[in-house]
Amino acid sequence: MPDKHEVILTDSFRKSYSKIKDNGQKKIILNFFDRLSEQGANAVKILYVIDNYILSEMKSHNPPYRLYIVLDQSEDKLYIVGWEHKNKQQQVIEKMKLKIKAAIKMGVEAIF
């Protein structure tokens, strides 16, 4: 049985989503959102774990984009925090790691 987690779009993600002009990318994101809602944490690939937070991603191969998700295990919430081209993957992951370390003190919603 899939994990059931609340799926939350962060304010920072909402802003970046509203700037996307390509309807194909928006459709991919909506499909990922549906998969997250149905499958929970089983739908993601884990990239980094610290304390109760897990940074994970969902991959789109064509076009090569990544949807970044932070799972707060203590509250069973999945936060959609980013959408970026694969070429920027390592930069985004490093940035997200720093934000997650800050979230340990302040909470995910305060950081993203």
N, C-alpha and C positions, 0 to 999 in steps of 0.2 A: 504494500500500500504506500503511495507516495506521501512524502512529508507535506503537511499543509502549513504554509506560512502566509502571513499577510504580506502582500506585495505593495510597496509604497514608491511612488515617483517623488524623488527629492525636488526641491525648488530649483536647484542648479540644473538638474536634468530637464525639467520642464522648460526652462529658458533655452537650453541648447536644442531641445526637440523643436521648439517653435521656430528656430532659425533654419531648420532643414528644409530645403526646397524640393528635394527629390522625393516624389511620392513612393518610389520603390523602396527607399530606405525606411520611410515611415511605415510601410507595410511590413517590412522585416521586423522592425521594432515591435509593432503590434502583435505579430506572430510570436515573438519571443515573450512578450508580456502574457499572452494566452498560455504558452507552455509553462511559464513560471507559476501562473495561477493554478494550473492543473497538476503540475508535477513537483512544485516547490523546489527545494534544494537539489533534488535528483536531476534537475534539468541543467545544472551548471558544472563548469570545470573549476576546481579549486586552484587558486594561484598563490595565496598567502594566508596564514592564520596567525593571529595574535590575540591573546586573551579570549574574549567571547566573540570576536569578530572574524569573519572569513571573507576575504576578497576573492571574487570569482568572476567568471566570464561566460558568455555565450558567443559562439562564433558564427559569422556569416562568411561563406567562402567566396561567393560571387554576388555582389561586390565584397571585397575582403574587409569587413568591419567587425568590431567587437563591442558587445554590450557588457558593461561592468556593473556588477551587483555586489553589495555588501550584505552579508547575513549577520544579523545580531542574534546570536544563539540564545541569549538570556531572555529575549522577548519574542523569539520566533518570528522575526520580521525580516523580509527581504527588501532592501533599498536599492532601487535602480539609480545609479550614480553617474553613469557616463556612457557615451557612444562615440567611438573614435575609429579612424582608419587603422588597419593593421600596422602600417608603417610607423605609427606613433605609439605602438603597444608598450614598449619598454619604458618610455617616458611617462606614459599614463600610469603604469603599474607603480613606478617609483613615487610619483606624486600621490597616488591613492594610499600607498603604505604610510606616508607621512600624515595624511589626513586621518587614517584609521588610528594611528597612535594618539592623535589629538582627540579623537572620538572616545577613546577609553576614559578620558577625564570629563568630557563635556557631552557626550552622546552624539550619535550619528546625525540626528536632525539639526543639531547646532553647527555641524561642520559642513555638511553637503547642502 
